[in-house]
């Protein structure tokens, strides 16, 4: 019951991370029918392209053996040499067809998924030897689908073969009176007909089976809402922890900002909602904002500035404009040069008057 409830809870499409993890484990879409189709198609290509050259080469070799059989020495190193020669002839004749079939088998896997290197399938699992797990697999949806697919393939292939070979029954009966040299062309043509029909049928079966395998595999990768939340926490971080870290960064940034307030030349306020501390020294191209804030932070800036004797000037429009356009440790925008210059000039006049 627990397994059923778990499967019914998995209603969400898998994330890319879940799919990547499945690929790393070797859990990929795999349709044996696609592999079979490529191998049969490769065999058909071999029959069409290399049957003539293969038969001619092997015929010449075997004919030479038969014709010169009385000359062949079987004693000493002659016999191994004979076997070596025959082996090389066979390899030369079968190398290209074997290469084509090997490439077809590889392509049959590569069109379904990229290459995967994993040792997880080699690790021992109790479910592989458990009689109960084996009984469940025997009557699983996958096993029933494979059984139905096998019966359908057997019936369809049998029907196609009968349909193609039935019209040729009279010619096939007459083959016993035919010159053996004429058997090969007839056999090749009939084999190509059968193979072409088989390739066409297996192409339909492979496409349907791949779709079924993909849907089954995708269904197994689905996730529950709880799994999505856990993955989000792992990848993005726990929101609670992220909030605490954000608050900690803000506190540290605020402390550094308050430590820079004593270096300010003037503090422009709203008077209570905004406060912007500006630093200006001779040689600077423009004043720099060393601190800014609203409400409680603005009050703290005013308080620290008052403790260190920083002039505080109330200019609500300028305070709001600077708060919206300037960042900490950056120079003020050019459009505020004139207004800020007037404030700084006013502050410098006050300082000179005080020192007199």
N, C-alpha and C positions, 0 to 999 in steps of 0.2 A: 504493500500500500504506500509505503514511503517513497519507493521509486516512482510509482505512478504519479504521486502528488508532485514530486520534483520535476517530472517531465511535463506535467500540465502547467507548472509555474513558469517554465522556460518559454515565454511568449515573445521575447524581444530578439530582434536580429543581432547576430554576433558583431562585436566591434572588430576593427582591423587588428587590434592586439590579440584578440582571441583567435582569429584566423591565422595570424603569424605564429602563435604558440602551437597551434595544431600542426602547422607545416613543419615546425622544428621537431615535433614528436614523431613525424612521419605519418600523421593522420591526414591523408589527402584523398581527393576524389579518385577512385580507381575503378574503371570498367574493364573487365577482362575481354568483353566483346569488342571494344575498340582495339585492343592489342591483337585479337584474333583477326579482325578485319585487315589491319595493316600487314599481318603475316601472310594471310591468304592473297591479298592484293600483290604483295611482293612475290609470292610464289607464281601468281599469274603472269607478272612481268617477266620473271625468270623463264617461264615456259614460252612466252612469246618471243623473247629476245635471245635466249641462250640455248634453247632446246636443240636447234639445228647444229650449232658449233659443238655443243657437248656430245651429241650423238655421233657426229663425224669423227671427233677426236678419239672418243672411246672405241668406236668401231674400228678405226685404223689401228689402234693399239692392240685390241683383241684379235683382229684379223691377222696382224703380224705375228702374234703369239701362236695362233693356230697353224698358220702357214709354215712357220719355222719351228714348230714344236720338236721335230726330230733333231734339230741342231742345238737345242737348249741343254746346257750342261747343268746338272743338279748337284754336283759334288764340290766340296771345298767352298771357296768364297763366291762361287757363281750363283748359288741360290739366294743368299742375302742381296747380292747385286740385282738379281731379277726382281725381287720384291721391292727393292728401293726404286728401280726404274718404273715399275707399275704404280707405286705409290706417288711418285712425282707426276706421272701422267694424270692420275686421278685428282691430285691437288690442283694441277694446272687447269683441269676441266671444271672442277667444282668451286674454285676459289671465288670467282666473280659472283656466281649464284649465292654462295654462302654469305658473301659480303652484302649483297642486296637484302637478303633475309635478315641479317643482323641489323642493318640500318633501319629496316622496316620495324623491327621489334623495338628499337630505341625510340624511333619517332612515335610509335604507338603510346609510349609512356610520356614523352615530352609534350605531346599535344594536350595531355590531360593536366599535367602539373610540371613545375620545374624540378630539376634534380634535387634530391633530398639525401643528406648523409646523416644518419642517426643510428645509435646503437640501442635505442629504447626497445625495439622489437626483439632484441636478443636477451633482454632481462627476463628472468623467470617470473611467471605469474601463476598463481594458484588457479585462476579461472580457466587457464589453458588445459589443465589436467582434471578439473573438477567435473565429475559425472553430471551433476545438476546443471552446471553452466553449459556443458556440452549438449545436454538434452534441450535446454532452452534455445541454444543456437540452432539445433536441428529443426525446431519448429518455429523459428523466428520468421519475421516478415521477409528478411533477406533470403533465407533458405527456401521459403515457399515461392518467392519470386524467381529464384534460380531454377527451381524445379519446373515451374510453369514455362519459363523461358526455354529450358531444354526440350520440353515436349513440343512447344511451338516450333522451335528450330528443326527438330527431327521431322515433324509433319510437313513443314514447308519445303525443306530441302528434298525430302523424299518425293513430294509432289512435283517439284521442279525437275528433278532428275528423270522421273518417269515421263513427264511431258516432253522432255528433250530427247530422250533415248527411244521412246516408243516408235516414232516415225522411222528410226534407223534400224529397227529390228531385222528387216529383210536384208539389209546390207551387212549387218553384223553376223547373220547366219551364213552369209556367203563368204565370210572372211577365211573360213577353213580351206577354201579352194583358191584363195588369193596368194599371189606372189608375196613372200615375206617382206620384200623391199617396199611393197606398196602399203604395208600395214602401218608404218610409222606416220606418213602424212595423214591418213584417215584418223588414226588415234590422236594425233596432235590437234586436228581440227575439232574432233568431238570433245577432247579434254578442254580446249579453249572455250567452247560453248558452255560446258558445264561450269568451268571456273568463273566465266563472266557472269553467269546467272547467280552463282554462289556469292561472288563479290557484291553484286547488286543487292541481294537479299540480306547479307550480313551487314551491309552499310546501313540499311533501315534498322536492323536489330541493334547495331552498335549505337546509333543515334538515340534510339528509345532507351536503351540500357544506360547510356551516359546520363541522360536527363533524369532517369530514376535514381541512379547512384548519387548524382549531385544533390537532388532534393533530399534524399536520405541523409547524406553527409551534412548538408546545410541545416537540416532539422536537428541533428545531434549537436551542432555547434551553437544552437540558440541558447540564450541566457535569460535568467530570471532578473527581476528588478533588483534583488539583493546582490546578485553577482555584478550587475552594472554599477551599483553603488560602491561595492568593494573595489572594483577595478578603477573607478574614478578616484577613490581615496589613494590607491597605490600609485596611480599615474600623476594625479594632480595634487595629491596631499589632502590630509584631513582638514575640512573647512575650519574646525575649531582651532587646530594647531596653526593653520595659515592665518587666522584672525589674530591669534596671540603673537605670532611673529610680526605681523603687520603693525600691531600696536607697539611692540618692542622697538621696531625700526622707527616708528613715528616719535616715540619717546626719546630715542637717541638723537634723532635729527633735531628735535626741539631743544634738547640740551646743548647741542653744538650751536644752534642758532642763537640761543640766549647767551652763550659764552661769547658770541661775536657782537652783541649789542653794545658793549662798552667801547668798541672801536668806531661806532657810528658818529657822524658829524651832526646829524639832526634826525629827529623822529617826527614824521608827519602823521597826524591823526585825523579822526572823523567827527567827533573827538573820542568816542568810546568803542565804536564798532570796528574800526580799522586802525592799524598802526603799521607804518613802514619805516624801518630804520635804514638811513642812507649814509654811506661813507664817501667822503671826498677829500682828496689831498691834492696839493699842487702837482701838476704833471699828469694827472689822470685825464683821459679823454672824456670821461663822463662819470657821474656818481654811480656807485655800485650798491645794490640792495643787499644788506647783510642779514636782515630779518624782516618778516612780515607775518601778519596774522589777523584773526578776527576775534571779537568778543573776549573770551577768557585769555587767549594768547595775546591779543592786543593789549589787554590790561597788564599782563605780565611784562610785555615789552616796555610799556610806559613805566612800570614799577622799576625794572632793572635800569632803564635809562635815567630815571630820576635819582636812583642811588649813585650813579656815576656822573651826574651833572650833565647829561646829554640834553641839549635844548629840544623842547617839544613844541611843535608848531601845529595849530589846528587849521586844516585846509581840507574840508570834506570832499569837494570835487576832485582835488588832486590825489587825496588818499585813496578814494575809490578807483580812480583811473590807474594809479600805480599798482594797486593790489591786483587788478585784473590783467595787467599787461607785462609786469616784470616778475622774473623768478629770482630766487635767492642766489647770490654770488654772480649775478649777471648785471651788466650796466643797464641803466634805464633807457627806454626807447627814445629816439631822436625827437619825437613830437612833444616830449615832456621836458626837453632841455630848458626852454625859456622859463617855464613855471618853476622848475626845481632850482634854476640859477637864481631866480628872485628870492626864493626861500633861503638858500644858502648865503646869498649876499646879505639878507636881513639878519641871519644868525651871526655872521661875521661882524656886522656893525654892532650888534648887541655885545659881542665878546670884547670888542675894542672899547666900547663905552664902559663896560664893567671894569676892565683893566686900568682905565684912567682913574 
